Amino acid sequence: MTAAICSHRVIFATVGRSNSNSPTVLDRRYRTWLNRFTWFAAVATLLLICSGGMVTSKGVGLAVPDWPTTFGYNMFLFPVSKWIGGIFFEHTHRLIASAVGFLTIILAIWLWRSEDRQWVRNLGLIAVAAVILQGVLGGLRVTMLKDEIGIFHACLAQAFLGLIVLIALVTTHFWRTLSKVIADERRFAAITAIAITIAIYVQLALGATMRHQHRDLAILDFPTANGAWIPDSSASALVKINAWRDAHALSNVDAFQIWLQMAHRFLALLIAIAMIAFCLRTWRDARHAPALWRLSILWLALLACQLTLGAWTIWSNKAADIATTHVAVGAAMLCFGVSISAICWRIQSGWHGLAVRGNPEHAGKMPVTQAGLL
């Protein structure tokens, strides 16, 4: 009897050791580290956007006049003792950008060697192409002195961040479990989520356009606009406005700049309404999908924070730290939009596939399985 018990213990111990080193377990650990690395790259990209926002807010984009060198030095050998004033912000921005570039190359190689889904491997290649283009645009902004390049540079940075977050999401174990989540296809508003995310991206582009004009705010009050709900941009009104601005040492404005800021405000209002409506529907129709309603709650929290920061940016006359935080929270909202849109699309795609393979007449009648953020 004792011998039998001992033999069973030996067998169980052996099985435990073999399972911990089995190819399946090792592959899962390998994927876990890949996913952690991707999230790290996403955080580094967000830090890079914050760094770029600070450079623009402080107007020090040309503090280092040459590229790819830094005052004739190799970028990585520039003496720390010379990192002063605006040079500090511009030079550290370049160094962070270089780090993000290296991380992206490593990520693409890692995906190509370990990922079995071709479309995910292609996302890694697209990320490498995007980060190279982004670096070139950053350099051309310095050498060609074109604000339009700076606007495109800022917009591509946000798109690149969304791409890295998408790669991080699809390499999670959670993403694979979503294929088993079944929901009412009429109620999961993937198209709405995608539309809101696109609107957020357009909003970020409008903000980048205003910031890269390198001028004072066209409208200095909020929630009104030059003392009215709808600003007067007629020629006579602009003469009075610019006379007042000249007396206060502020740059002159034109009708385009005024209505550009108003478009930014109007779109913010539309995004807020759409997000609230979407989140209310999500809470009602996806109560059994914790991933969605948790993300939607955080999305709304970011919205409230972003609206506050937008007003604060105006009240502070575009203070560098407030404006940069406004950019960072906008980028975070875009990331949440990309994640929520991808999750909704994944759930709908999985349900369509199940309906085709199984019983299409049961559409909208099957419960949502439990799915959490893993």
C-alpha positions as CSV (number, residue, x, y, z in Angstrom):
1,M,0.0,0.0,0.0
2,T,2.8,2.4,0.9
3,A,4.6,1.6,-2.2
4,A,1.6,2.2,-4.3
5,I,1.1,5.6,-2.7
6,C,4.7,6.5,-3.3
7,S,4.5,5.5,-6.9
8,H,1.4,7.7,-7.4
9,R,3.2,10.6,-5.9
10,V,6.2,10.1,-8.2
11,I,3.8,9.9,-11.2
12,F,2.0,13.1,-10.2
13,A,5.2,14.9,-9.6
14,T,6.5,13.9,-13.0
15,V,3.3,15.0,-14.7
16,G,3.5,18.4,-13.0
17,R,7.1,18.9,-14.2
18,S,6.3,17.8,-17.7
19,N,3.3,20.1,-17.9
20,S,5.2,23.2,-16.7
21,N,7.8,22.6,-19.5
22,S,5.4,21.4,-22.2
23,P,5.4,23.2,-25.6
24,T,1.9,24.5,-24.9
25,V,2.9,26.2,-21.6
26,L,6.2,27.5,-23.0
27,D,4.3,28.9,-26.1
28,R,1.8,30.6,-23.8
29,R,4.6,32.2,-21.8
30,Y,6.3,33.3,-25.0
31,R,3.1,35.0,-26.2
32,T,2.6,36.6,-22.8
33,W,6.1,38.2,-23.0
34,L,5.3,39.3,-26.6
35,N,2.1,41.0,-25.5
36,R,3.9,42.7,-22.6
37,F,6.6,44.0,-24.9
38,T,3.9,45.3,-27.3
39,W,2.2,47.2,-24.5
40,F,5.5,48.6,-23.4
41,A,6.0,49.9,-27.0
42,A,2.6,51.5,-26.8
43,V,3.4,53.3,-23.6
44,A,6.7,54.4,-25.1
45,T,4.8,55.8,-28.1
46,L,2.4,57.7,-25.8
47,L,5.4,59.1,-24.0
48,L,6.8,60.2,-27.4
49,I,3.5,61.9,-28.3
50,C,3.7,63.8,-24.9
51,S,7.2,64.8,-25.7
52,G,6.3,66.0,-29.1
53,G,3.3,67.9,-27.6
54,M,5.6,69.6,-25.1
55,V,8.0,70.6,-28.0
56,T,5.2,72.2,-29.9
57,S,3.6,73.8,-26.9
58,K,6.9,75.5,-25.9
59,G,7.7,76.4,-29.5
60,V,11.1,74.8,-29.4
61,G,10.8,72.5,-32.4
62,L,13.8,74.3,-34.1
63,A,15.9,74.6,-31.0
64,V,18.1,72.0,-32.7
65,P,18.5,73.3,-36.3
66,D,20.1,70.3,-37.9
67,W,19.0,66.7,-38.6
68,P,19.8,63.8,-38.2
69,T,22.7,65.3,-36.3
70,T,22.4,67.5,-33.2
71,F,24.6,70.6,-33.6
72,G,27.0,68.5,-35.7
73,Y,27.2,65.7,-33.1
74,N,26.0,62.2,-33.6
75,M,22.5,62.2,-32.0
76,F,23.4,59.6,-29.4
77,L,26.7,61.3,-28.5
78,F,25.5,64.8,-27.9
79,P,26.9,65.9,-24.5
80,V,24.4,65.9,-21.7
81,S,25.9,69.2,-20.4
82,K,24.4,70.9,-23.5
83,W,20.9,69.6,-22.8
84,I,19.6,73.0,-21.7
85,G,16.5,75.1,-22.4
86,G,14.6,74.2,-25.6
87,I,17.4,71.9,-26.7
88,F,16.5,69.6,-23.8
89,F,12.9,69.1,-25.1
90,E,13.8,68.7,-28.8
91,H,16.8,66.4,-28.2
92,T,15.0,64.1,-25.8
93,H,12.1,63.9,-28.2
94,R,14.5,62.7,-30.9
95,L,16.0,60.1,-28.5
96,I,12.6,58.8,-27.4
97,A,11.6,58.6,-31.1
98,S,14.8,56.5,-31.8
99,A,13.9,54.2,-29.0
100,V,10.4,53.7,-30.3
101,G,11.8,53.0,-33.7
102,F,14.0,50.2,-32.3
103,L,11.2,48.8,-30.3
104,T,9.0,48.7,-33.4
105,I,11.6,46.8,-35.4
106,I,12.1,44.3,-32.6
107,L,8.3,43.9,-32.4
108,A,7.9,43.3,-36.1
109,I,10.7,40.6,-36.0
110,W,9.1,39.0,-33.0
111,L,5.7,38.9,-34.6
112,W,7.2,37.5,-37.9
113,R,8.9,34.7,-36.1
114,S,6.2,33.7,-33.6
115,E,2.8,34.8,-34.9
116,D,0.8,32.3,-36.9
117,R,-1.7,34.8,-38.2
118,Q,-0.5,36.5,-41.4
119,W,-2.6,39.6,-40.9
120,V,-1.0,40.3,-37.5
121,R,2.5,39.8,-39.0
122,N,1.5,42.3,-41.7
123,L,0.5,44.8,-39.0
124,G,4.1,44.6,-37.6
125,L,5.5,45.4,-41.1
126,I,3.1,48.3,-41.4
127,A,4.2,49.6,-38.0
128,V,7.9,49.5,-39.2
129,A,7.0,51.4,-42.4
130,A,5.0,54.0,-40.4
131,V,7.7,54.6,-37.8
132,I,10.3,55.1,-40.6
133,L,8.0,57.5,-42.4
134,Q,7.4,59.3,-39.1
135,G,11.1,59.7,-38.4
136,V,11.6,61.1,-41.9
137,L,8.7,63.6,-41.5
138,G,10.2,64.7,-38.2
139,G,13.5,65.4,-39.9
140,L,11.9,67.2,-42.9
141,R,10.0,69.4,-40.5
142,V,13.3,70.7,-39.2
143,T,15.1,71.0,-42.5
144,M,12.3,72.3,-44.7
145,L,10.5,74.5,-42.0
146,K,7.0,73.6,-43.2
147,D,4.2,73.7,-40.7
148,E,2.1,71.4,-43.0
149,I,4.7,68.6,-42.4
150,G,4.4,69.1,-38.7
151,I,0.6,68.6,-38.9
152,F,1.0,65.4,-40.9
153,H,3.8,64.3,-38.4
154,A,1.4,64.8,-35.5
155,C,-1.5,63.0,-37.2
156,L,0.7,60.0,-38.2
157,A,1.9,59.7,-34.6
158,Q,-1.6,59.3,-33.4
159,A,-2.4,56.7,-36.1
160,F,0.8,54.8,-35.2
161,L,-0.1,54.7,-31.6
162,G,-3.5,53.3,-32.5
163,L,-1.8,50.6,-34.6
164,I,0.5,49.5,-31.8
165,V,-2.4,49.3,-29.4
166,L,-4.3,47.2,-31.9
167,I,-1.3,44.8,-32.2
168,A,-1.2,44.7,-28.4
169,L,-4.9,43.8,-28.2
170,V,-4.9,41.1,-30.8
171,T,-1.8,39.4,-29.2
172,T,-3.7,38.9,-25.9
173,H,-5.3,35.7,-24.8
174,F,-8.4,37.7,-24.3
175,W,-8.7,38.4,-28.0
176,R,-8.7,34.7,-28.8
177,T,-11.5,34.1,-26.3
178,L,-13.7,36.7,-28.0
179,S,-14.4,34.2,-30.8
180,K,-16.5,32.4,-28.3
181,V,-18.5,35.4,-27.2
182,I,-22.0,35.4,-28.7
183,A,-24.1,38.6,-28.8
184,D,-27.2,40.0,-30.5
185,E,-25.8,41.2,-33.8
186,R,-28.4,43.9,-34.1
187,R,-27.3,45.4,-30.8
188,F,-23.5,45.4,-30.9
189,A,-22.8,48.8,-32.4
190,A,-19.4,48.1,-34.0
191,I,-20.1,50.7,-36.7
192,T,-20.9,53.3,-34.1
193,A,-17.7,52.6,-32.2
194,I,-15.7,52.9,-35.4
195,A,-17.4,56.1,-36.4
196,I,-16.7,57.6,-33.0
197,T,-13.1,56.6,-33.2
198,I,-12.7,58.2,-36.6
199,A,-14.3,61.3,-35.2
200,I,-11.8,61.4,-32.4
201,Y,-9.0,61.1,-34.9
202,V,-10.3,64.0,-36.9
203,Q,-10.6,66.0,-33.7
204,L,-6.9,65.3,-33.0
205,A,-6.1,66.4,-36.5
206,L,-8.0,69.7,-36.0
207,G,-6.1,70.2,-32.7
208,A,-2.8,69.5,-34.4
209,T,-3.7,72.0,-37.2
210,M,-4.3,74.7,-34.5
211,R,-1.2,73.9,-32.5
212,H,1.1,73.9,-35.5
213,Q,0.1,77.4,-36.6
214,H,2.3,78.5,-33.7
215,R,0.0,81.4,-32.9
216,D,-2.0,82.5,-29.8
217,L,-5.5,81.2,-29.4
218,A,-7.9,82.5,-31.9
219,I,-10.7,82.5,-29.2
220,L,-9.7,83.4,-25.7
221,D,-12.9,82.7,-23.8
222,F,-15.0,79.6,-23.1
223,P,-17.8,78.5,-23.2
224,T,-18.5,81.6,-25.2
225,A,-16.5,82.7,-28.3
226,N,-15.4,86.3,-28.3
227,G,-18.3,87.1,-26.0
228,A,-20.9,85.3,-28.1
229,W,-22.1,81.7,-28.7
230,I,-21.6,82.1,-32.4
231,P,-18.6,84.4,-33.1
232,D,-18.7,87.3,-35.5
233,S,-16.0,86.8,-38.1
234,S,-16.9,89.7,-40.4
235,A,-14.3,92.1,-41.7
236,S,-15.4,94.8,-39.3
237,A,-15.4,92.5,-36.3
238,L,-11.9,91.2,-37.2
239,V,-10.6,94.7,-37.2
240,K,-11.9,95.3,-33.7
241,I,-10.7,91.9,-32.5
242,N,-7.2,92.4,-33.9
243,A,-6.9,95.9,-32.6
244,W,-7.7,94.6,-29.1
245,R,-5.2,91.7,-29.6
246,D,-2.5,94.1,-30.7
247,A,-3.0,96.1,-27.6
248,H,-2.4,92.9,-25.6
249,A,0.6,91.7,-27.6
250,L,-1.3,88.8,-29.1
251,S,-1.0,87.6,-32.7
252,N,-3.7,88.6,-35.2
253,V,-6.4,86.2,-36.3
254,D,-8.5,85.7,-39.4
255,A,-11.8,84.1,-40.0
256,F,-10.3,80.7,-40.8
257,Q,-8.5,80.4,-37.4
258,I,-11.7,81.4,-35.5
259,W,-13.9,78.9,-37.3
260,L,-11.2,76.2,-37.0
261,Q,-11.4,76.5,-33.3
262,M,-15.2,76.5,-33.4
263,A,-15.1,73.4,-35.5
264,H,-12.9,71.8,-32.8
265,R,-15.5,72.8,-30.2
266,F,-18.5,71.6,-32.2
267,L,-16.9,68.2,-33.0
268,A,-16.1,67.8,-29.3
269,L,-19.7,68.2,-28.5
270,L,-20.8,65.7,-31.1
271,I,-18.2,63.2,-29.9
272,A,-19.4,63.6,-26.3
273,I,-23.1,63.0,-27.3
274,A,-22.2,60.0,-29.4
275,M,-20.0,58.4,-26.8
276,I,-22.6,58.8,-24.1
277,A,-25.2,57.2,-26.3
278,F,-22.9,54.4,-27.3
279,C,-21.9,53.6,-23.7
280,L,-25.5,53.6,-22.5
281,R,-26.4,51.1,-25.2
282,T,-23.3,49.0,-24.3
283,W,-24.3,48.9,-20.6
284,R,-27.8,47.9,-21.6
285,D,-27.0,45.3,-24.3
286,A,-23.6,43.9,-23.2
287,R,-24.1,43.5,-19.5
288,H,-22.6,40.0,-19.7
289,A,-19.5,41.2,-21.5
290,P,-17.4,42.9,-18.8
291,A,-14.6,43.9,-21.2
292,L,-16.9,46.3,-23.1
293,W,-18.7,48.0,-20.3
294,R,-15.5,48.4,-18.2
295,L,-13.7,50.0,-21.2
296,S,-16.8,52.1,-21.9
297,I,-16.8,53.4,-18.3
298,L,-13.1,54.4,-18.6
299,W,-13.8,55.9,-22.0
300,L,-16.4,58.2,-20.5
301,A,-14.0,59.1,-17.7
302,L,-11.4,60.1,-20.2
303,L,-14.1,62.1,-22.1
304,A,-14.9,64.1,-18.9
305,C,-11.2,64.7,-18.3
306,Q,-10.6,65.8,-21.9
307,L,-13.5,68.3,-21.9
308,T,-12.2,69.8,-18.7
309,L,-8.6,70.0,-20.1
310,G,-10.0,71.6,-23.3
311,A,-11.6,74.4,-21.3
312,W,-8.6,74.7,-19.1
313,T,-6.3,75.0,-22.1
314,I,-8.3,78.1,-23.2
315,W,-8.6,79.6,-19.7
316,S,-4.8,79.2,-19.2
317,N,-4.0,80.7,-22.6
318,K,-2.6,77.4,-23.9
319,A,-0.2,76.7,-21.0
320,A,2.3,74.1,-22.2
321,D,1.7,71.5,-19.5
322,I,-2.1,71.8,-19.8
323,A,-2.1,71.7,-23.6
324,T,0.3,68.7,-23.6
325,T,-1.9,66.8,-21.2
326,H,-4.9,67.6,-23.4
327,V,-3.0,66.0,-26.3
328,A,-2.1,62.9,-24.2
329,V,-5.6,62.3,-23.0
330,G,-6.9,62.7,-26.6
331,A,-4.4,60.0,-27.6
332,A,-5.6,57.8,-24.8
333,M,-9.2,58.3,-26.0
334,L,-8.2,57.2,-29.5
335,C,-6.6,54.1,-28.0
336,F,-9.7,53.2,-26.2
337,G,-11.8,53.8,-29.3
338,V,-9.5,51.5,-31.3
339,S,-9.8,48.8,-28.6
340,I,-13.6,49.0,-28.2
341,S,-14.1,49.1,-32.0
342,A,-11.9,46.0,-32.5
343,I,-13.6,44.1,-29.7
344,C,-17.1,44.9,-31.1
345,W,-15.9,43.9,-34.6
346,R,-14.4,40.7,-33.3
347,I,-17.6,39.7,-31.5
348,Q,-19.7,40.4,-34.5
349,S,-17.4,38.6,-36.8
350,G,-17.4,35.6,-34.5
351,W,-21.2,35.6,-34.3
352,H,-21.5,35.8,-38.1
353,G,-19.1,32.9,-38.5
354,L,-21.0,30.8,-36.0
355,A,-24.4,31.6,-37.6
356,V,-23.1,30.5,-41.0
357,R,-21.6,27.3,-39.7
358,G,-24.5,26.5,-37.4
359,N,-28.1,27.8,-37.1
360,P,-28.7,31.2,-38.6
361,E,-32.3,31.4,-37.4
362,H,-31.0,31.6,-33.8
363,A,-29.4,35.0,-34.4
364,G,-30.1,37.4,-31.6
365,K,-31.4,34.6,-29.3
366,M,-28.2,33.3,-27.7
367,P,-26.7,34.7,-24.5
368,V,-23.4,36.5,-24.3
369,T,-20.8,34.3,-22.6
370,Q,-18.7,35.7,-19.8
371,A,-15.7,37.5,-21.2
372,G,-13.3,39.6,-19.1
373,L,-10.0,41.4,-19.6
374,L,-7.3,38.8,-19.2
